[in-house]
Amino acid sequence: MKKIALFASGSGSNVQAIVDAVQQGEIPAEVAILICDQPDAYVIKRAEKLQIPVFAFRAKDYSSKVEFEREIVNKLHEAKVDYIFLAGYMRLIGETLLHAYAGRIVNIHPSLLPAFPGKDAIGQAFAARVKITGVTVHFVDEGMDTGPIIDQESVRIVNDDTRESLQQKIQQVEHQLYPKVIRQLLTSTTEEEVE
């Protein structure tokens, strides 16, 4: 069974959706560790309740990104992590992590990339008055939301949507799409190893 790490910075609703899918046997994996760059984030309480080991850190406590990413890589190796799934992690992944887990880091982003990359994609889409936005799951590379796209699902923006209602619609799609993509990724790599 594959071991996965979840990275998050906030409340962790996507972390919860992934863990629920693991517990229900939909994702053939063990959540080995949660990595969080905000020690007071609500996602840590979720992880503790779910008995998932946590490594929380503050970037400013380190002299460089390389230094804290080295520590993260050590924690991931100790936990024997196979894949990393970013679930609301608000930091760009640096060279150290990219090198250690090349082709095995996946992110979810609340827009139809390449539209609206970066922070506040929901706000960007809302301000641009587009009729359709959505959710993208993609591999992580050195750019901001530029890695190869794995899957996307669209979300229609209607006239009476507020930023909040749009965010809720997008989160509902995220909570379905991300576990589905993770399951597909992990089962296809397991099958390849068996062959």
N, C-alpha and C positions, 0 to 999 in steps of 0.2 A: 504494500500500500504506500502510495506517495505521501510525503510529508510536505505540507505547505506552510508558508508564512504569510500573514496578512499585515499590511502596513496601513495605518490610518492616523488621522490628525484630529478628528472631531468626534461626533456623537457615535459613529460606527453603525449606521443602519445597514450599510452594505455588508459589513463584517457579520452582523446578526443574520442577514439573509443567507450568507455563505455557510455560516456555522449551522444554521437550521437545516440547510440542504445536506450538509455532511452528516448531521445527526439522524436525518431521515433516510440515509443510505443513498441519496441521489448523487452525491459526489463521493467517489471512492478515494478518500484521502483522510489524513489526520491533520488537524490544525495544530502545528507544533509550537508556534510562537506568534505573538502579536508584537509588532514594532511600532512605537508611537513617539513622535517628536514633540508632543505636548503633554507633559506629566499630569496636568489636571483635566485632560480630555475625558468625556463621558465614556468613550470606547473602552477605557481601562477598566471601569466598573463593570461593563458588560463582560469583558474577557475574564475578570476575576470570578464573576458569578458563574461563568461557563467553565471555570478551572483551566483556562488557557494561560500558559506562562507568558509574561509580559516583559519586554525590554523597553523602558521609557527613558528618553534622554532629552536634553535641551542642547540644540546646536551651538548656542553661545558658550556652553561649558567646554567646548573643544577649540583647539587652535585653528582647525581647518576642517573642511568637508571630508578630506581624505582620512583624517583622524577618526571622526565619528563613523564614517562608513567602514573603516577597518574593524572597528569594534562591532558594528552590526554584522559584518561578514563572519567574524569569530562566533558571534551568538548563533547565526544561521548554521554554521558548520557544526557547532556543538549540538544543535537540535536536529542535525542531519536533514536539513531542508532541501527539497528538490525544486520547488517552484515558489516564486514570490508573486502575490496578487495585491496590487495597490488598490485600496478601497477608501478613497478620500484622503490619501496621503498628499499633503500640500507642499512637497519639496521635489525639486528636480533630482532625479537619480544621477549620481556622478559616476565617473570612470571606474572607481574602485568596485562598486556594486555591479555595474554593467559588465565589467570584465569577469567578475566571479560568477555571475549568473547569466551569461550571454544567451539570449534566446529563451530565457526562462523567467522573464519579468513581464507581467501583464498589467495593464491599467484600464480603468473604466472612466469615461469622460462624458459629461452631460451635454453633448451636442453631436451633430452629424459631422464629424471631422471630414475634411480639413476646415470646415466652418467653425468659428468661435473657439479657437484653442485657448489655453491658459486659464487664468482665474476668472471666476464669475461668468462662466459660459451661459448660464441660464439668464442672467441679467443682460449679457451681450445680445442674446437672441431676442429677448423681450424688447430691448431698446431698438433693435434693428427692425422690429415689426414684421419679422418673417412669419409665414403661415405654418411652416413645418420646421421643427428642430428634432432632437432625439438623443440617442445614447450610442456611444461607440465603445467597443472593447478592442484594444490594440496592444501589440507588443511594444515594449518601451525601448527607445533608442536614446541617443544623446540629445535630441531636440526636445522641444516642449510640445507634447502631443503629436509627434510626427512619425511614430513607428508604424510598421505595417498593420493595417486594419484586419481584425479577425472577424468581427460581426458588427452590425448596426441595426438599430430599430428606430423608426421615426415616431415622433409625437406631434400631433396637430395642435397648433395654437389657435384657440377660438376667441371671438371678440370679447367675451366676458372673462377671459382668463386674467388673473392677476399674476404677479411674479411668484407669489406663494402657491397659487393653485397650479401654475406651470411646474414649479419645483416638485410638488406632490405627484403630479402625473409622471414626471421624469423619474422620480425615485421608484414609483411602482414598476416602471419598465426596467429600471436598473436591477431591482430585486428579483426579477424573473430572468432577465437576459444574462447577468453575470454568472449565477450558478450554472445555467445551461451551458455557457461557453466553457467554464472551468471543467465541468463534467466531460464535455467533448474533448477538450485538450488532454485531460489526464487519461481518458480511456484510449484515445488514439495513440498516445505515447506508450502506454502499457502494452497495447497490441503490437506496436513496432518492436518493442523489446522482446516480446515472446517469439516473434518471427525471427 
